[in-house]
């Protein structure tokens, strides 16, 4: 590489290097957590779902669950009226973390927070959003390991 001789000729490579380093770190800071697909059950032949887990405030894990083409819950289980999202941390009890809200096109989402970094996430059709334990088989399931 050849530089024009002047009073600042030695600073050009330093500025270029600093720019590359700054760009690299700014892109790393803006990168979002990878979305992972959830495995569908045999009862859920057309539904698709993803989960995204990323670091949140106080080292909690922010979870975003998105589904589409999901059947009405009553078509999957006759007494069901809602889909509930559950997490089960390793060596821990299963926990109801909320209900998926489905629109008229059967697209739904849930955003929630947990203190756990590694857990199994499951979606089940249920009679109520306030269920303490799942009463029906899962339509989606996946293992979540938050990547920082």
C-alpha positions as CSV (number, residue, x, y, z in Angstrom):
1,X,0.0,0.0,0.0
2,X,1.4,3.4,-0.9
3,X,0.5,6.6,0.8
4,X,0.9,10.2,-0.2
5,X,3.7,11.8,1.9
6,X,2.2,14.4,4.2
7,X,2.0,15.2,7.8
8,X,-0.8,12.7,8.5
9,X,0.4,9.8,6.3
10,X,1.0,7.5,9.2
11,X,-2.4,8.0,10.7
12,X,-4.4,6.7,7.6
13,X,-3.8,3.0,8.4
14,X,-4.7,3.6,12.1
15,X,-7.9,5.4,11.1
16,X,-8.8,2.6,8.7
17,X,-8.1,-0.1,11.4
18,X,-10.1,1.8,14.0
19,X,-13.1,2.1,11.6
20,X,-13.1,-1.7,10.9
21,X,-12.9,-2.5,14.6
22,X,-15.7,0.0,15.4
23,X,-17.9,-1.4,12.6
24,X,-17.3,-5.0,13.8
25,X,-18.3,-4.2,17.4
26,X,-21.3,-2.1,16.4
27,X,-22.6,-5.0,14.3
28,X,-22.1,-7.5,17.0
29,X,-24.0,-5.3,19.5
30,X,-26.9,-5.0,17.1
31,X,-27.2,-8.7,16.3
32,X,-30.4,-10.3,17.4
33,X,-30.7,-13.7,19.1
34,X,-31.1,-16.5,16.6
35,X,-34.7,-17.7,16.0
36,X,-35.1,-21.4,16.3
37,X,-37.9,-23.5,14.9
38,X,-40.1,-25.4,17.3
39,X,-40.8,-29.1,16.5
40,X,-44.4,-29.8,15.6
41,X,-46.4,-32.8,16.9
42,X,-48.3,-35.2,14.8
43,X,-51.5,-33.4,15.8
44,X,-50.2,-30.1,14.5
45,X,-49.5,-30.9,10.8
46,X,-49.7,-27.4,9.4
47,X,-48.6,-25.2,12.2
48,X,-45.2,-23.5,12.3
49,X,-43.5,-21.9,15.2
50,X,-40.3,-20.1,16.3
51,X,-38.8,-19.0,19.6
52,X,-36.2,-16.4,20.2
53,X,-34.4,-16.2,23.5
54,X,-32.1,-13.3,24.4
55,X,-30.5,-11.7,27.4
56,X,-32.7,-9.1,29.1
57,X,-32.4,-6.8,32.1
58,X,-31.0,-8.3,35.3
59,X,-29.6,-11.3,33.4
60,X,-33.2,-12.6,32.7
61,X,-34.1,-14.3,29.4
62,X,-36.6,-12.5,27.2
63,X,-38.6,-15.0,25.2
64,X,-40.5,-14.3,22.0
65,X,-42.7,-17.1,20.7
66,X,-44.3,-16.8,17.2
67,X,-46.7,-19.2,15.6
68,X,-48.7,-19.4,12.3
69,X,-51.1,-21.7,10.6
70,X,-52.1,-23.1,14.0
71,X,-55.5,-24.7,14.2
72,X,-58.1,-23.4,16.5
73,X,-57.4,-25.0,20.0
74,X,-60.8,-26.7,20.1
75,X,-60.0,-28.6,16.9
76,X,-56.9,-30.1,18.6
77,X,-58.6,-30.8,22.0
78,X,-62.4,-30.6,22.3
79,X,-62.3,-28.8,25.7
80,X,-59.5,-26.4,24.8
81,X,-60.0,-22.7,24.2
82,X,-56.4,-21.3,24.3
83,X,-52.8,-22.3,23.7
84,X,-50.6,-22.1,26.7
85,X,-46.8,-21.7,26.6
86,X,-44.8,-23.7,29.2
87,X,-41.2,-23.8,30.2
88,X,-39.4,-26.4,32.2
89,X,-35.9,-25.6,33.4
90,X,-33.5,-28.4,33.9
91,X,-34.3,-30.2,37.2
92,X,-37.2,-27.9,37.7
93,X,-41.0,-27.9,37.6
94,X,-43.0,-27.0,34.5
95,X,-44.3,-23.4,34.6
96,X,-47.1,-21.7,32.7
97,X,-45.6,-18.5,31.3
98,X,-48.7,-17.3,29.4
99,X,-51.2,-17.8,26.6
100,X,-50.6,-17.3,22.9
101,X,-52.9,-14.7,21.4
102,X,-54.2,-15.9,18.0
103,X,-55.6,-13.5,15.5
104,X,-58.3,-14.3,12.8
105,X,-55.6,-15.7,10.5
106,X,-54.4,-18.1,13.3
107,X,-51.1,-16.2,13.8
108,X,-50.1,-15.7,17.3
109,X,-47.3,-14.5,19.6
110,X,-46.2,-14.3,23.2
111,X,-43.5,-12.2,24.7
112,X,-42.4,-13.0,28.3
113,X,-39.4,-13.1,30.6
114,X,-37.9,-15.9,32.7
115,X,-34.8,-16.1,35.0
116,X,-33.8,-19.3,33.3
117,X,-31.2,-19.6,30.5
118,X,-31.8,-23.2,29.5
119,X,-35.2,-24.9,29.4
120,X,-37.7,-26.9,27.4
121,X,-40.4,-24.8,25.9
122,X,-43.8,-26.4,25.1
123,X,-47.1,-25.2,23.7
124,X,-50.3,-27.1,24.5
125,X,-54.0,-26.6,23.9
126,X,-55.8,-26.0,27.2
127,X,-59.3,-25.2,28.6
128,X,-57.9,-22.1,30.4
129,X,-54.9,-19.8,30.3
130,X,-54.6,-20.3,34.1
131,X,-53.8,-24.0,34.0
132,X,-51.2,-25.1,36.6
133,X,-50.0,-28.2,34.6
134,X,-50.6,-29.2,31.0
135,X,-53.6,-31.4,30.4
136,X,-53.1,-32.1,26.7
137,X,-50.2,-33.2,24.4
138,X,-47.9,-30.6,23.0
139,X,-48.4,-29.1,19.6
140,X,-44.9,-27.6,19.7
141,X,-41.8,-28.3,21.7
142,X,-38.1,-27.2,21.6
143,X,-35.0,-27.0,23.8
144,X,-33.9,-23.4,24.4
145,X,-30.3,-22.5,25.3
146,X,-29.9,-18.7,25.5
147,X,-26.9,-17.6,23.6
148,X,-25.2,-14.4,24.8
